[in-house]
Amino acid sequence: MKRNILNIIWASMLTMSLTNCNDFLDATSPGTIDREFVFSDEESARDALYYGYETLRANRSLHSVGFFWHPVWGSDIEDSQDLYDPGTAGISEKWFYPNGTSNYNIDSGEGTEVFTELYKTIAVANSLITSFEALDNFQEIMEGEPNTMSDLYGQAMALRATCYWELCRWYGDVPHVLEAGQKAEGLVSRYAIYDYHIRKLIEVEPHMFRPGEGSTRADVMNRSYVQGLIGRLCLYDGGYATRRTDLGADFHVDGEGNVLSFDDWSIEKDGAVYGRRTDWKDLYEIAKVYLQACVDNPGSVVLHTTDPRTKDQNGREYGNPYQYTFQQMHAGDNVTLADESVYEIPQEYNYSSDRPAYIGRPSTGGNGQAPCVACGQDRIQAHFYYGWFDNNDMRRDVSVTVTGSNGQGQELIQSFDRSAWGKGCGPGTNKYDWNRLPSPNTQSYGTSGINVSYMRISDVYLMLAEVYAALGEEGNAKQYLQIVHNRAFPDNNDPNFEKYISDCGSVYNAVIKERALEFSGEGVRRFDIIRTGILPEVAVADRRIMKAIIDGVRDKGYYEFENGNQIPAYIWTKMVDAKTEYGYRLTTQTPVGKQDDPVLFPGWRGQHDDWGSIVPAFADQNMTNVAIKGLFKYIAPGSEEAKSLEAEGYVQTNWAIDMLKYEEDYATKLFAGYTDEDYAAKNPPIHLIPNTYQVLLNSGITNGYGFRQQ
C-alpha cells in the first residue's frame, strides 16, 4: 500500500469533508463533516479506507517525529540528545514539566498538530462506518464467515479505535466523535472511550481476515492486529494513569455510564490524581481471551526463534532471529514486511520514512553523502546498555550502538559530549541504519522506506504474559515470557532463565523488564512505566544509578555493574580496513569465540560494504571501521595494556569521562518534573500533553492538570 495506490478519487471527496473537520480545531469558525459517503462496490470502499490509512501515515509527529523527537524518550532507559533546558517545550514534556504545568506554554510543544490530524483520520473512519451501516445488506454482510466487505468495515473500526487509543494515552480525556458530520467538542472520560472501542472491536473481530488469509497482509489492520489491539486497549484502560479531578465526581464513567471507583497511588494535586480503576481485572480477563487467540493463530505472522540466515558469501555469520526482524524492514523493495509485524505502517523506498533520519543509528553526513544525516535523536541511557542486558542476550548489539557514520563512508565512535550534536549523548538506537539498506538514496534524509512496525507479535506474547502474571496465573505467564526471552539467546535457550525471574523479584516484574529489553528505542517504555504504576519509583531510581555511575567514573575511572560490565572513563580506538581484513565492512552477529575481536565486537555495526558504488566520491575510502578496545572493561591510562594498544595504533578516546561535564543532563535532571520530594509526598506525575489555545477555543474543552487555558 504505497504512494501509487493512495492517489485515488476519494482523496478529493474526503478533502471537502476534512476541511471542515480541520476548521473546528484550527480556525475560528466551527464546522462539521457534512458529506456522507456512499459507495457501490468494495473497490471504492477500499480506496476510501486507504485514504484513511494515508492520513495516519502522514501524521508523522505521532509515530516518527514530533512526539518521537522528545517526549516519548522520557523514560528510565532512553533519552534524547538535546541539552537539558526546562524552558524548551520538548524537554519540558519529556521530563514531566520541571517548571510546573502552570508555567508551560501550551502552544509551544512537540507535535501540536497531532490532535487535529488524528481527528482527520477519525473523520474518514466515521464516514466509512456510517456508510457501511446504512447499506441495505449490512446485516447480511456481518453474518457468518469473514467476507471482503465485513473485513473492510472491521478495518475502519480498527483505524478509528487506534486513533482514540493514541488520543487517550497522550491527552487523557478527549472529545468522542462517532458519527459522520458530528462536531468534535466536549470531553468524554477516557475510560468510557476505551470501553466503547473494546466492545466494538470485539463485535467486528470474527468478521475480519488474518494476515495470510486471501490477499490480507500486515500493512492493513487485520484480525490479528484487532485481537492485539483489544488487549492493548484493555491494558491501558485498566492501567495506571493520571486523571483529572476537576470535572465532577461523576465524570469518570465506564462504557455503560456507571461511575467508576479507583485505587489511587497518589494524593490529589493540581486537580489530578494517579491511579487505576478498581475493576481492572475484568479488563485483563478480556485481554487474556483475545491476546491468547492471537498467539494461538496469528495467521502468517511468525515469531522467529531461529535465524533463517546462516553465513553469507563474504563469511559473515548471522544466527540472530531478533535482528532478522529489523533487517526485513530494510529490504528496500516496497513489498517485504517483517514476518513478526502484526501491523506495519508502510513507507515507500527511496521516497519516505523518518527512520533512521530521526530514529536509528546516527550519521553526521549531509545530503548526498555516505550516508546522509541520521540525527540520532533517540539515545539509550548508559545503565541500560551496560547493566540491564545479560552478556549473552543477542538483543543488546541489535538494539544499541556505540558507533554511527560520518557521512564519508566511515564508522564514527559515539561520544558522551552532549555538545557534539549528531554523535554525542552516548549510545544510540541501532535498529534502523542507512548502512543496512541495499542501495539507499541518501540525496535526502527522509527516503529510506523503512516501515513503522506498529505492533510486533512479541508485543502480543509479552502483553499476554503480563496479563497472566497480573491475574496470578504465573505458569502461563512464564510460558509466554520464556518464548520471547529465550529467542534472544544462542540456540534459543537461556540456561539462567529461572535466575532471571528470581533476580527480578517476580514473574510480573520479569515481564515488564523483558518489555524494556525487547522494545528499547521503539517508543514503548515511557508508556509502560506510566500504565504499570512504576513511574514514580523508577524516576528516583534512574537518577540514583546514573549519579552512581558518574561518581564511579570520577572517583575510580569506571563504574562496575552487577553483571560484571564496567563503563570506563576512556576507551581505545583506531580506524581499520575491514574489507581487506575480513572481506566485508558491515558486521553481523559476533561469531562464537570472537568477543575479543575489536572490529566484530560489539556486533551489528560497521559500514555499507560498497558506499563507493552509491556515492563515487568515497570510492577510495578504505579505512572504514572502528576497532574498539576497553568498552566493557576498564583499561587504566598509562598502564602497560594501554601503552601496548597505543603501540598498535590505538588512540585513547574519551568515553564516560565526558559525562562529568554534563552531570545535570545525564543524572540529576532526569525526570526533573518528578523529584525525590514528589515521590516522598506521593504527588501525581503529570504525563499528559495539553491542548493548544485554538483547539480549546474551537472544541469547547479545557486543559487540566494545572495547565493554562491560553
N, C-alpha and C positions, 0 to 999 in steps of 0.2 A: 504494500500500500504506500506507494511513493508519490512524488510530486505529479507525475503524469496522470494519475487517476484522481487527483484532487482538483484538477481544472474542470469542473463539472457545471452543468447548467444550474444546479441547485445553489451554487455559491451566490449568484446574483439575486436569486429569490430570497435566500436567507439573509443576505446583506440588508435588504429592505427592512426585514423584521428586526435584525440585530442592531440597526442604527438606533431604533427607539429604545432597545434594551440598554445600549450604551448611554443614551441620553439621561436616563433616570439616575445613573450612577456618576456620570462625569459632567453633566451640564445642568443648567438651572431649570430647564423645562422637563418635568417628569413625563415619561411616555410609557407605553406598554407594547407588547408584541401584539399586533393586530392582524397578522396573516395566519390563517390556519392552512397547513399544508395537507394536500390530498394527493395520493399517488395511486396509480393504476396497476403497477407491477412491481415485482421485487427489485428490479434493477434500479428504478428511480428511488425506491426506499433505501437501497444500499448506497446509492450515490449521496443521498442526503445524510445518511449516517456517517459516511466517510468525511463529509464536510465537518461534522461534529468532532470526529477524531482529529481532524486537522486543526481545529481551534484549540484542542488540548495540546497537541504537539507544539503549536506556535506559541503557547503560553510558557515561554522559556524560563521565566523567573520562578515558575512553580517547581520545575524539575532539573534545571541546568544552570541558571544564573540567578540573579536576584536573591531569593531565599537561599540558594546554594552558593552565594558569594560570601555571606557572613552567618546569618542566624542559625542555619541548620548545623554548622560546625561547632556550635556552642555545647560541647559535651565533655565528658571526662576522659575521652580518648582522642579527640580531634581538636583542631583549632584552625583558624585562618591566618594568613601570613601577615596581615597589616599590624602595625604598631598599636598598642593599647591607647585608645583615646575615647573616653566616655562621652565626649561631645559629638562623636561621629555616630550617625544613626545605626549603621550596620553593627558596629562594635557594641553599641548600647543594646540592640536587640539580641545579639549573640550572648552577651553576658548578663542578661536579665535586668537591664536598666539600672546601672550603678548610680546614676544621678537622680533616681526616683522617677516614677512614671509621670508625675505631675510636671516635671521639667523636660519631658520628651516632646520634640516637635513631631506631631502626628503626620505631617505632610512630607517628612524627610526620609522615611525608611526605605529599606531594600524591598523591591518587588511591590511597590504601591499599586501597580496595575493588576495584580493577581486576582484580587477580589472581583473586580469588574469583569476580567476575562473569564473567570470561572462561570459567572452568570451568563455569559455569552454561550458557553458550551451547554449549560443547563437549558437555555432557551431553545437551542437546536434539539436537544433530547426531549424536552417537553412538547415541542411541535410534532416530533415523530410519534411520541407516545400517544398524544391526543388524537392524531390522525389514525393511528392503528386502532385505537379503541372505538373510533367512530365507524370503522368498516362494518358492513352488514354481516360479514362472515367472521368477525373477530373471535367469537366463542368457538367456532369450528377450528380456527387456526390454533387456538390454545388448548385443544384437546388431543390426547393420545401422545404419540411419539413426536420428537422434535421435527420440525419442518423448517424450510428456509425462512418463512415469514415469522414464525414464532421465535426463531433464533435472532432475527433482526430486531424484533421487539425486545427480547431479552438483552441484547447488546445496548439498546437505547436506555433501558433501565439501569444497566451496569454503568454506563457512561455517566448518567445523572447521579447515581449513588457515589461513584468515585469522586465526583466534584464536591458533593456535600461532605464526604469524608475529609477531603483536603480543607474545605472551608472551616469545618468544626475543629479540626486539630490545630489550625493556625489561628483562627479568630474566636473560637468558642461558640457562643450563641449567635445565630445569623438569621436573615430572612429565609423563609422556606417556601419557594415558588414551585408549584406542582402542575400548573395549568398553562397551556399556551395562551399568551396575551395577558397573563397576570403580572401585575407590577410587584417587584421585589421590595417590600417595605415591612417594617416591624420586626422585632426579634422573636425567635422561637427557641425554646430550650434545645440545646444540642442533643440531649438525651431523647427527646421526642423525635428529633430528626433522625438520629441513629436508629431508633426502634422502627420507625416507618420504613426506612430503606432496607433494613434487615428483613422485615416482613415481605416487602415487595420482591426482593431478590429471591427469597425462599419460594415465592409463587412462580417465578419465571425459570428458576434453575433447571427443573426437569425438562423444560422445553427448548433447551439450548444444546449445541454441539460442542464436544470436547475438541481440542487440537488433534488433528489426525483423522477426525471423522469427516468424510467428504473432503471439501476443499478448505475446511477451517484450519487456520494456523494461529500461532500465538501473537500475531500482530493485530488481532482484534480481541475484544473482550469476550471470552468464551466461557463454557460451562465450568471448566476447571478454575478459571480466574474468579468466576462468581462464587464458587464454593470457598475459595481462599478469601475473597472479599467479605463474605459473610463472617468468616472467622475474624478477619482483621477489624471489621466494624464492631463485633462483639467485644474484642479486647479493648478497644478504645472506649466503647460505651460503658463497659464495666470497670475501666481502669481509673487510675487517679488523674485528676485534673484540677486546676484552679478555676473556680466558678464564681460568678457574681452573686452578691447577697443584697444588692440594692434594687432588685427588680420585683420584690414582693415574695412573701413566704410561699405562695402557690405558683411561682413561675416555673420552677424546675419540675416538669412532669414527664411521665413516660409516654409511650406511643398511644396509650389509651386515655390519656388525660389525667391519670392518677398522680397526685403529688408524691414526689419521691422523698425518701429519707436517706441520710448519708452517714458513712463512717468517716469522720474528718480527722486528719492528722494534725492540721494546723489550727491556730487561733484565727479569728477574723481580723483582717486589717485591710485598709483601703477598699472596703466594700467587697472583700473577696476572701475565699477560704479554699484550702487544698484538701481534697478527699475523694472518696468514691461512693457510688450508690450501694446501698446495703444489699440489694438483690443481685449483685454482680455474678454470683454463682449460677443463677438462672441463665444469664447470657453466655457464660462459659460452657454450660451444658449444650446450648445451641451451637456454639462454635465447635465443640467436640464432634458433633454429628457431621458437620459439613467439611471440616478440615480432614476428618477421617475418610470421608467419601472421596475427597480429592487425592489423598495419599493412596487410597486403595485403587483408584482408577483415574489417573491424571491424563488419560489419552496418550498422545505421543510424547508428552513431556517426560524427561528422564533425569533422575539424579545419578550422575556418573560416579561410580565408586572405583573405576579403573580408567586410565587414560588410554584412548584408542591409538594414540601415537606411541611409538617406541623410540627409534633412533632414525634421524634423517640422513641424507646422503653426505652431509658435511660432518657427521659424527655427533651432532647434538643429541643429548638424551632428554627425554620428556618425563613420563611417569608421574604426572601431576594432574589428576582429574579436575581439581579445583580451578587450575589455570586454564584448562581446556575450555571451560565455560566462557571465560573472558576473551580467549583467543578467537572463539567463534564470532564474537561481536566485532572482531577486526577483519572479518572475511573480505570486506570491500567488494561485494558483488550485488548488493541490493536485493538479495534473495535469502541468504543464510540468516537464520535466527538461532540463538543459543538454545541447545536442547533442553536446558534447565529452566528457561524462561516460561512462566505461565502466561505472562503478558509483557510484550515489549512495545514501547513507543517507537515506531520505525523512523529512521532518518535516511537521507539519500547520500550515497557515497560520492565524494568529491563535490558535494553541494551543501550539506547541512550537518549539524551536530556540534554541541558545545563540549564534547569530550574528545580529546584531552585539553582543548583550548582553555577551559576553566577548571575542569575536574580531571586530574590524572597526573601522569609523570611530567615534571616540569621541563620547560625548554626556554632559554633566554634568546632564541633566534627571532628573526623578523620575517615578514612575508617574503616568500621565495627562497628561504634558507633551508638548511638541512638539519632538523626540521624547523618550521616556523614556530611562533610563540605558543607556549602552553604555560599559562600563568602559574600553575601550581598553587592556586589559592587555598585549596584544602590541604591541611597539614596534619600529621599524626604526632601525638604527644610522645615524648621520649620514653616515659614509663610504660606506655602500652607496647611500643615496639620492642623494648628491651626486656620487660618484666612479665608481660601477660602470656606470651606465646611459649609453649613448650618448644625446646630447640629442635624437635623433630616434626613440629607442625609445619606442613608444607604451605600453609596459607600465608605465613609471615612474609616471605620474599615476594609472593604474588601481590600481596595487599599493600606492602610498604616498600618504598625505595629510598636509598640514601644517595642515589645519583640521578641526574637528569641529562639534558642535552644542552650544548652551547650554540646550536644553530649552524655549526660549521662541520657537521659530521663527527663530532667528538662527544664522548661522555663527559659529564661535568659533576664533580662531587658537590653535594649539597652542603649547606652551612647553617649554623645557628645564629649567624649575624643577621638580625632582622632588617638591617638597612640594605642588605643585598637582595632587592626585590626580584622575585623570579627564581632565586636559588637559596634564599635564606629561610629561616624559621624551621630548620631541621628536616626530618624525613617527610616525604610526600606520599601521596596515594599512587600506587603502581598499576592499578587495574586497567587503565586506559593509556595507551602510549602510541605516539606517532610512529615510532620505530617498528611496531608490530603490524602495521598495515602493509599490504603487498606492494602498493605503489602510490603512496599518499600524495595528494595535491596540496603542497604547502605554500601555494601562492597566497592563500588566505587561511586564517586560523580556524574558521568555523565550518570546515568542509570534510571532516573525517568520515562521516556516515555511520559512526558508532551509535547503535541504538541505545535507548534508555530502557534498561531492564526494570520494569515497574513492579514485578513480583517474580521471584525465583522460587522453584519448588523447595529449596532448602528452607526458605522462609515458612512455607506451609508446614514442613516437618517440625520446625522449631516452635511455631505457634501451637501446633498440636501437642508437642511435648510440654510446653508451658501450661497449656490448659489442663492437661492430665496432672501435672505436678501441683498446680494450684488447687485442684479438686481432690488431692490426696491419693491419686492413682499413680504412685511412683514407679511401679513396674512398667506400666505402659509409657510413662514419661521417659524412662531410661532407654526403652527400646528405640524410640524415635530420635532421642538425643544421640544415642550411640551411633546410629546410621550416619548422621551428619558429621559427628566428631571423628569417627574412625576414618572416613574417606579422606581426611586431611593428613593422614599419616601413611608412611610407607607400607605397602602390602595391605592397605585398608584395615589397619589394626593398630590401636594404641594399647600396648600391654599395661599401661598405667591408667586406664580409664576409670577404674574404681577409685584410685587415689585422686584423680582429677575431681571427682564428685566430692570426696571427703575433704579435700582442700578448700573447696568452695563452700562447704558447710551444709549443703542440702542439694537435692536434685533440682529443685526450683532455681536456686542460685546458680547452679551449673548451667542450666538452660539459658538464663539471662546473660551469663558471661559468654556462653557459646555464641549467642547472637552478636555480641561485640566482635568476637574473633571472626565470625563469618561475614559480617556486613560493614566492617570499617570502611570509611570513605564513600559510603553509599547513601548517607543521609538518614540512617536508621536509629543510631544510638541516642541522639537527643530525645527523640520521642519515646524510646524505650525507658529511659530513666525517668521521664515525666509520668508515663502511664503506669509504671510498676511501683511508683511511690518512693523510689530511692533517690530522687534528685537532691533533696536536702543533704543527705548523708554523703553522697559522692562528691558534692560541691566542696565540702570540708576536706574529705579525703584526698581529692585531687590536688588542692593547694598544698597539703601536707607532704605528699610524696614528691611533688615537683620541688618544693622547698628543700626537702632532704637531699634530693639529687644535686641541686646546686650547692648546698653546703658540703656535700661529699667531694664534689669536684674542686671546690675552693680549698678544702682542708687537706685532701689526700691525693687529688688529681684524678679521682674516679669515684663512682658510686657502684656498689655491688648489689644485685637483686637476688631474691631468694632462689631463682633458678640457676644462679652462678654466673650470669652475664654481668659484665662490667661496662658501664658507659664511661669512656675516658675523656680527659681534657683534650687530648691530641690523638690523631691517627697519622699513619704514614701512607702516602700515595705516590704513584707515578703513572705516566701515560705509557701504554704499550701497543704494539702492533699485533692485535689479536688475530687478524686474518692470517698472518704468516704463522703465528704460533699455534693456533687452534683450528684454523680453516674456516672460521666464522667470527662475526663480531657481535651478533645478537645472541645473548646467552639464554639458557633454559634452566631446568632443574639441576642443581648442583649434583654431579654424579656421586655415588657412594664412594667414600674414601677421599673425596676431593674438597673437604671442608677447609683445608688449609691453602687451597689454591686461591691466590689473591684476585684473580680475574673471574673465576667461576663461582666464587662465594663472596657476598650473597648472590643468589641466582636471580634470573629474570631481569637482566639489565643489559648493558652494552649499547650497541648502535645497530641501525639497519645495516644489513650486510653490504648493500650497494647504493649508498646515497649518491655516489658519483654518476650513476646512470640516470638518476632522477634530477639531480642538481649538478650539472657538469663542472661548475666552478670548484667543487670539492672532490673531484675525481682523484686527485693526487693525495688526499688526506689518508695517511696510513696509521698515524699514532692515534687510535680511535677509542681505546678502552682504558678505564681507570683500574689499576691494581691497588687493592686496599689491604693494609695490614693494621692489626690492633683495633679493629672495630668493636669487638666484644671482649677484649682482654687488654688491660692497661699495660702499656709499654712506657717505662719511665724515660723522659727526655734525658739524653746524655748517658743512658745506660749502654752496656755492651751490645744489647739487642738493637737499640736504636742506632748506634754507630754502624752496626753491621748492615742494617737496612739502608742507611744513608750511603754507605759504600756501594750498594747495589743500585743507587739512583733514586731511592725513595726520598720524599720530602716531608718533614714534619709539618702537619696541617692542622690548623685549629679545628676542634670539634666541639665538645661540650663546654670548653673554656669560654666560648662566646656567649653562653647563656648567662654568665655572670654580669655581663653588661646590660642584660635585659631581664633582670630578675622579676620585675613587675609584670612583664608580658608572659613570661614562662611559668610563673608560680603565684605570686601574691595577689594578682588581679584576675586570676581565673575565677569564673563565676562571681565577678566583683559585685554584682547586684544581689547576691545571696551570700552574706557574710557568716562567719562563725557565730556572731551575735544573733543574726536572723535564725540560724539553726537552733541555738540555745533557747530563743524566745518562741520557737515553732511558728515563725511567720510564714505566710503562704508565698511560694515562689511565683513571680509573675512571668509566665512563659508565653502569653498570648501577644498577638500583633494588633495594634489599634487600627481603626479605620481613619481614612483621611477626612478632612472637613467637608469636602464636596460630597463624598459618599454619605456622610451623616446628614448633610443638608437635604439631599435628594431622596434618601430612603427612609427618613424619619426614625432612624435608630440612634443610639447613644453609645459612646465608649464607656467602659467600666474600668475597674482595677486602678482607679486614680488617674487615668489618662485625661488629657484635656479634651474638650469638645470642639475646639477650634485652634 
